């Protein structure tokens, strides 16, 4: 199961608005490679929707069948929020029903 955590309004290339939903999965325990200690995390991703803002707001908190999985992708740069360091990633998270 995944839960709709939030939504965001975006503009496409033509300036038309659309809504994406932020999905989160179940809690996972991950072991740190540096310290060996465990920490709790959740996988998250965004999916496009046909909803307007009012409908998206009503969907927040609802659970739906499916999982968020790690998928390989073309390499891209990602900025670590905590340190400002740029890292190259080769995966992304995606929703699968």
NULOPA-716992 format. One record per residue (C-alpha): residue in three letters; x, y, z. Coordinates in steps of 0.1 Angstrom, whole numbers, plus 2048, in hexadecimal, padded with zeros to 3 digits. Layout:
REM residues N
resn / east / north / up
ALA / X / Y / Z
...
//
This chain:
REM residues 97
resn / east / north / up
UNK / 800 / 800 / 800
UNK / 80A / 824 / 7FA
UNK / 7FC / 844 / 809
UNK / 7F5 / 865 / 7F7
UNK / 809 / 87D / 80D
UNK / 806 / 89D / 7FA
UNK / 801 / 8AD / 7D8
UNK / 813 / 8C8 / 7C3
UNK / 806 / 8DE / 7A7
UNK / 81D / 8E1 / 789
UNK / 81D / 8F3 / 768
UNK / 825 / 8E0 / 747
UNK / 839 / 8EE / 72A
UNK / 81A / 900 / 71D
UNK / 813 / 90F / 73F
UNK / 7F5 / 8F9 / 747
UNK / 7F1 / 8EE / 76B
UNK / 7F1 / 8C9 / 776
UNK / 7F1 / 8B8 / 798
UNK / 80A / 89D / 7A3
UNK / 805 / 888 / 7C2
UNK / 820 / 880 / 7DB
UNK / 81F / 85B / 7E4
UNK / 831 / 84B / 802
UNK / 836 / 826 / 809
UNK / 838 / 813 / 829
UNK / 853 / 819 / 843
UNK / 874 / 807 / 83C
UNK / 892 / 802 / 852
UNK / 8B3 / 809 / 840
UNK / 8D6 / 803 / 84E
UNK / 8EF / 81F / 84A
UNK / 90E / 814 / 837
UNK / 924 / 82C / 84C
UNK / 918 / 827 / 86F
UNK / 906 / 805 / 86D
UNK / 8E8 / 814 / 880
UNK / 8C5 / 810 / 873
UNK / 8AE / 82D / 86A
UNK / 889 / 82F / 85E
UNK / 880 / 83B / 83C
UNK / 865 / 83A / 822
UNK / 867 / 839 / 7FC
UNK / 854 / 855 / 7EB
UNK / 84C / 85F / 7C7
UNK / 836 / 877 / 7B4
UNK / 81C / 86C / 79A
UNK / 808 / 882 / 782
UNK / 7E2 / 885 / 786
UNK / 7C4 / 892 / 775
UNK / 7B8 / 8A2 / 795
UNK / 7B2 / 8C6 / 79C
UNK / 7BF / 8D5 / 7BD
UNK / 79E / 8CF / 7D0
UNK / 79D / 8AA / 7C6
UNK / 7C1 / 8A5 / 7CE
UNK / 7BC / 8B5 / 7F1
UNK / 7A0 / 89B / 7F7
UNK / 7B8 / 87E / 7ED
UNK / 7D3 / 887 / 807
UNK / 7D5 / 86C / 821
UNK / 7C4 / 851 / 80C
UNK / 7D6 / 82F / 807
UNK / 7D7 / 81D / 7E6
UNK / 7E4 / 7FB / 7DB
UNK / 807 / 7F9 / 7CD
UNK / 82B / 7FF / 7D6
UNK / 847 / 817 / 7D0
UNK / 865 / 806 / 7C0
UNK / 888 / 811 / 7B8
UNK / 88F / 812 / 792
UNK / 8AF / 817 / 77F
UNK / 8AF / 837 / 769
UNK / 8C7 / 84D / 756
UNK / 8E1 / 85D / 76E
UNK / 8D7 / 87F / 77C
UNK / 8E5 / 898 / 795
UNK / 8D4 / 89B / 7B7
UNK / 8DC / 8B5 / 7D2
UNK / 8DD / 8A7 / 7F6
UNK / 8C7 / 8BF / 80A
UNK / 8DC / 8BA / 82A
UNK / 8FE / 8C1 / 81C
UNK / 8F8 / 8D2 / 7FA
UNK / 90E / 8B7 / 7EA
UNK / 906 / 8AD / 7C7
UNK / 905 / 887 / 7C0
UNK / 8FD / 874 / 7A1
UNK / 8E0 / 85B / 7A4
UNK / 8D6 / 83F / 78C
UNK / 8B5 / 836 / 79C
UNK / 893 / 845 / 7A3
UNK / 874 / 83A / 7B6
UNK / 854 / 832 / 7A3
UNK / 831 / 826 / 7AC
UNK / 825 / 804 / 7A0
UNK / 801 / 7F8 / 7A5
//
